Amino acid sequence: MTHMNVVVYGADVVCASCVNAPSSKETYEWLQSILQRSFPDLDFNYVYKDIQSKDDIITDYDDYIVQQIDEDELFYPTLVINDEVVADGYIQYQQIKHFIQKEIADQS
C-alpha cells in the first residue's frame, strides 16, 4: 500500500489574497474527505500545522515553508505531500489528483 504524508500549513485568518476561498482548516478537512474517497487504496497520514504556532513548526522544513509564506512566495493554506509543495492559496482538486497519480506511477 502506498503511503502519503499530507501536511497543510495554514492559519486561522484567511489569506488576504485568498478572499472567498475556504479557510485553512476547512481545506484540511475537505482534503481528508476527498482523498480517502478518491484514493481508497492509499494510506494517508494527515497533519495540520498552524504557521503562527511555534509548537507546530518543529523541523527545518517547517521553518522553510513558513519562511516562504512570510515572504509571499507561497500563500496559505500550503499543501505538502511527501515533502513536496503541491499547491498553495486556493487549493484545487485537479492539482492534487495529478500529483498523487504521478506519485503512484513513479512508485510502480
Beta strands, then each sheet from edge to edge (+ up, - down):
strand 1: 3-10
strand 2: 43-50
strand 3: 78-81
strand 4: 84-88
sheet 1: 2+ 1+ 3- 4+
end
